[in-house]
Amino acid sequence: MKNMIISLLGHFPWLKKFLKGVRNYVLPNSNVSTDYVALGNAEAGSEADRLRNAWQDEDLPLKQRDLVDQQLRRYRSGAAIDVFDVLLQALRELPELQPEVSLLEVGCSSGFYSEVLEISKLPIQYSGCDYSAAFIQLAREKYPLLDFSVADATQLDYQNDSFDIVVSGCCLLHIPEYVKGIEETARVARRFAIFHRTPIVWGQAEQWYRKKAYGVETVEIHFNETEFLNHLEKSGLELLTTYTLSEENQNTAKTIGRASRTYVCRKKDQ
């Protein structure tokens, strides 16, 4: 049914636009990302430099947390939240997962995935880091018993093999030096690395956008999937499983498209 709906909306873009408008009117907080503008090669670098610190905006944590708290309330009541469910499925299906394993979330925002883990009763020792001091301050207020640090995803302040699992939490898409972010995730992971909610394209080149997130301008990268997987392999990671959150074929031959995926990897030397 889901694929039928996606196909229908692909053939009738006016219907997709109308339904999106209805959703935004009924659920105004559901449309986090707006005002997408495609960036050419010449302007991508300059815009990335200009907006490098966008996610350090001090107004962002509370804006995001308002939406997150709504999702967490629904999740506690038994509702399905796909981005939560996919990560939990990925963790549960890791081979030979032992109780009380350590997990670092890179780009943890306010640390809300620690609460998702608590709701699911997975016995995982959670730590989080983010390059935004404002997000980390909110995380420490929300979860004072957990470990949070201010850290740059491209220069993590952890020793090699520090955590059993490292989750790159939907932050690479905002990092121009994302290859370094992949390498750092692999370096501090002892056994597994998970790249959650990764926007990718196939049959087309990597795409850069300027957009607004919660009203704040930032850059977003949609990775060419083949190139992204090559970066994972070069960083010493073996792809185990891929979970697809959403997918859109952009031609009838299905040779061009885009998706949001979660990639689960094992370090090759393990």
C-alpha positions as CSV (number, residue, x, y, z in Angstrom):
1,M,0.0,0.0,0.0
2,K,2.8,2.4,0.9
3,N,4.5,1.9,-2.4
4,M,1.2,2.4,-4.3
5,I,0.7,5.8,-2.5
6,I,4.3,6.9,-3.3
7,S,3.8,5.9,-6.9
8,L,0.5,7.8,-7.1
9,L,2.0,11.0,-5.6
10,G,4.9,10.7,-8.1
11,H,2.5,10.8,-11.0
12,F,0.4,13.6,-9.6
13,P,2.8,16.3,-8.1
14,W,-0.1,18.7,-7.5
15,L,-1.7,16.1,-5.2
16,K,1.6,15.7,-3.3
17,K,1.8,19.5,-2.9
18,F,-1.8,19.8,-1.8
19,L,-1.5,17.0,0.8
20,K,1.7,18.5,2.1
21,G,-0.1,21.8,2.6
22,V,-2.9,20.1,4.5
23,R,-0.4,18.4,6.7
24,N,1.5,21.6,7.5
25,Y,-1.8,23.3,8.4
26,V,-3.0,20.5,10.7
27,L,0.5,19.7,12.1
28,P,2.6,22.8,11.7
29,N,5.5,21.3,13.7
30,S,5.8,18.3,11.4
31,N,7.4,20.2,8.6
32,V,10.9,20.7,10.1
33,S,12.8,21.3,6.9
34,T,11.5,24.0,4.4
35,D,12.7,26.3,1.6
36,Y,15.0,23.9,-0.1
37,V,17.3,25.6,-2.7
38,A,19.6,23.4,-4.9
39,L,23.2,24.6,-4.8
40,G,25.6,24.3,-7.8
41,N,29.2,23.3,-7.4
42,A,30.4,27.0,-7.4
43,E,28.2,28.1,-4.5
44,A,28.1,24.9,-2.4
45,G,31.5,25.5,-0.8
46,S,30.8,29.2,0.0
47,E,27.4,28.4,1.5
48,A,28.8,25.5,3.5
49,D,31.4,27.9,5.0
50,R,28.8,30.6,5.7
51,L,26.4,28.2,7.4
52,R,29.0,26.0,9.1
53,N,27.8,26.9,12.6
54,A,24.1,27.0,11.8
55,W,23.2,24.1,14.2
56,Q,24.9,25.9,17.1
57,D,22.0,28.5,17.0
58,E,20.9,28.8,20.6
59,D,17.2,28.8,19.6
60,L,17.3,25.4,17.9
61,P,17.4,23.0,20.9
62,L,14.0,24.1,22.3
63,K,12.4,24.2,18.9
64,Q,13.5,20.7,18.1
65,R,12.7,19.4,21.6
66,D,9.1,20.6,21.4
67,L,8.6,18.2,18.4
68,V,10.7,15.5,20.0
69,D,8.6,15.6,23.3
70,Q,5.4,15.1,21.2
71,Q,7.0,12.1,19.5
72,L,8.2,10.6,22.8
73,R,4.7,10.9,24.4
74,R,3.2,9.1,21.4
75,Y,5.9,6.5,21.5
76,R,5.4,5.8,25.2
77,S,1.7,5.3,24.5
78,G,2.5,2.6,21.9
79,A,2.5,4.6,18.6
80,A,4.9,3.7,15.9
81,I,7.6,6.3,15.1
82,D,9.5,5.0,12.2
83,V,12.9,6.7,12.9
84,F,12.8,5.3,16.4
85,D,11.7,1.8,15.4
86,V,14.3,1.5,12.6
87,L,17.2,2.3,15.0
88,L,15.9,-0.1,17.6
89,Q,15.5,-2.8,15.0
90,A,19.1,-2.2,13.9
91,L,20.4,-2.5,17.4
92,R,18.3,-5.6,18.3
93,E,19.6,-7.4,15.2
94,L,23.3,-6.8,15.8
95,P,25.1,-10.2,16.0
96,E,26.2,-11.3,19.4
97,L,25.0,-8.2,21.1
98,Q,25.9,-8.5,24.8
99,P,24.0,-6.7,27.7
100,E,25.3,-3.4,28.9
101,V,27.2,-2.6,25.7
102,S,28.4,1.0,25.4
103,L,26.9,3.2,22.7
104,L,28.0,6.7,21.6
105,E,25.6,8.9,19.6
106,V,27.4,11.4,17.5
107,G,25.2,14.4,16.8
108,C,22.9,13.5,19.7
109,S,21.1,16.9,19.9
110,S,19.3,16.9,23.3
111,G,20.0,13.1,23.8
112,F,16.4,12.0,23.2
113,Y,17.5,8.7,21.8
114,S,18.6,7.7,25.3
115,E,14.9,7.9,26.2
116,V,14.0,5.8,23.2
117,L,16.4,3.2,24.4
118,E,14.9,3.4,27.9
119,I,11.4,3.0,26.6
120,S,12.5,-0.1,24.6
121,K,14.2,-1.6,27.6
122,L,17.4,-2.3,25.7
123,P,20.3,-2.7,28.1
124,I,22.6,-0.3,26.5
125,Q,25.0,2.3,28.2
126,Y,24.3,5.5,26.3
127,S,26.6,8.5,25.8
128,G,26.1,11.4,23.5
129,C,28.1,14.2,21.9
130,D,27.2,17.2,19.7
131,Y,29.1,20.2,18.4
132,S,26.4,22.5,19.8
133,A,27.0,23.6,23.4
134,A,23.3,24.7,23.6
135,F,22.1,21.2,22.6
136,I,24.5,19.5,25.1
137,Q,23.3,21.9,27.9
138,L,19.7,20.8,27.2
139,A,20.7,17.2,27.1
140,R,22.4,17.4,30.5
141,E,19.3,19.1,31.9
142,K,17.0,16.4,30.6
143,Y,19.2,13.4,31.5
144,P,21.5,14.5,34.3
145,L,22.7,10.9,35.0
146,L,24.1,10.4,31.5
147,D,27.4,11.3,29.9
148,F,27.3,14.1,27.3
149,S,30.1,16.1,25.7
150,V,30.6,18.9,23.3
151,A,32.6,17.5,20.4
152,D,33.1,18.0,16.6
153,A,32.1,14.9,14.6
154,T,35.2,15.4,12.4
155,Q,37.5,15.5,15.5
156,L,36.1,13.3,18.2
157,D,37.7,13.6,21.7
158,Y,37.7,9.8,22.3
159,Q,40.4,7.1,22.0
160,N,40.3,4.5,19.3
161,D,37.7,1.7,19.9
162,S,36.1,3.6,22.8
163,F,32.5,2.3,22.3
164,D,31.0,-1.0,21.3
165,I,28.6,0.9,19.0
166,V,28.8,4.3,17.5
167,V,25.7,5.8,16.0
168,S,26.1,8.8,13.6
169,G,22.8,10.4,14.4
170,C,21.6,12.2,11.2
171,C,24.4,14.7,11.3
172,L,26.7,13.9,8.4
173,L,24.2,15.5,6.0
174,H,25.1,18.9,7.5
175,I,28.9,18.4,7.6
176,P,30.8,19.5,4.5
177,E,33.8,17.4,5.6
178,Y,31.5,14.3,6.0
179,V,34.2,11.9,4.9
180,K,36.2,12.8,8.0
181,G,33.1,12.3,10.0
182,I,32.7,8.8,8.7
183,E,36.4,8.1,9.5
184,E,36.0,9.4,13.1
185,T,32.9,7.3,13.7
186,A,34.7,4.2,12.5
187,R,37.8,5.1,14.6
188,V,36.1,5.3,18.0
189,A,33.8,2.3,17.3
190,R,35.0,-1.0,18.8
191,R,32.5,-3.3,17.0
192,F,29.7,-1.6,15.1
193,A,28.9,1.7,13.4
194,I,25.4,2.8,12.4
195,F,24.7,5.7,10.1
196,H,21.1,6.6,10.9
197,R,18.7,8.5,8.6
198,T,21.1,9.1,5.8
199,P,19.7,10.9,2.7
200,I,21.0,9.3,-0.5
201,V,20.5,9.4,-4.2
202,W,21.3,7.0,-7.0
203,G,21.7,7.4,-10.7
204,Q,22.8,11.0,-10.1
205,A,25.5,13.0,-8.5
206,E,25.7,14.0,-4.9
207,Q,23.4,17.0,-4.2
208,W,23.8,20.0,-1.9
209,Y,21.0,22.2,-0.7
210,R,20.4,25.3,1.3
211,K,17.3,24.9,3.5
212,K,15.7,26.1,6.7
213,A,15.6,23.7,9.7
214,Y,13.2,24.9,12.4
215,G,13.5,28.3,10.6
216,V,17.3,28.4,10.7
217,E,19.3,28.4,7.4
218,T,21.6,25.4,7.0
219,V,23.2,23.2,4.4
220,E,22.0,19.6,3.6
221,I,23.8,17.0,1.6
222,H,22.2,14.1,-0.2
223,F,25.0,11.6,-0.8
224,N,25.4,9.5,-3.9
225,E,24.8,6.0,-2.5
226,T,27.6,4.2,-4.3
227,E,30.2,6.8,-3.2
228,F,28.9,6.8,0.3
229,L,29.2,3.0,0.6
230,N,32.8,3.3,-0.8
231,H,33.6,5.8,2.0
232,L,32.3,3.3,4.6
233,E,34.5,0.5,3.2
234,K,37.6,2.8,2.9
235,S,37.1,3.7,6.6
236,G,37.4,0.0,7.6
237,L,33.7,-0.8,7.8
238,E,31.8,-3.8,6.4
239,L,28.2,-3.2,5.6
240,L,25.9,-5.7,7.3
241,T,22.4,-4.4,6.8
242,T,20.5,-1.5,5.2
243,Y,17.1,-0.3,6.5
244,T,15.0,2.0,4.3
245,L,12.9,4.6,5.9
246,S,11.6,6.1,2.7
247,E,12.3,5.7,-1.0
248,E,11.3,7.5,-4.2
249,N,12.0,6.2,-7.8
250,Q,12.2,9.2,-10.1
251,N,11.9,7.3,-13.4
252,T,10.0,4.2,-14.5
253,A,13.2,2.2,-15.0
254,K,14.1,2.9,-11.3
255,T,17.6,3.9,-12.3
256,I,17.2,7.3,-10.7
257,G,15.9,8.0,-7.2
258,R,16.4,9.1,-3.7
259,A,15.9,7.5,-0.2
260,S,16.5,7.8,3.5
261,R,18.4,4.8,4.8
262,T,20.1,3.5,7.9
263,Y,23.4,1.6,7.3
264,V,24.6,-0.9,9.9
265,C,28.3,-1.7,9.7
266,R,30.9,-3.9,11.5
267,K,34.5,-3.0,11.8
268,K,36.5,-5.2,9.5
269,D,39.1,-6.1,12.1
270,Q,36.4,-7.5,14.5
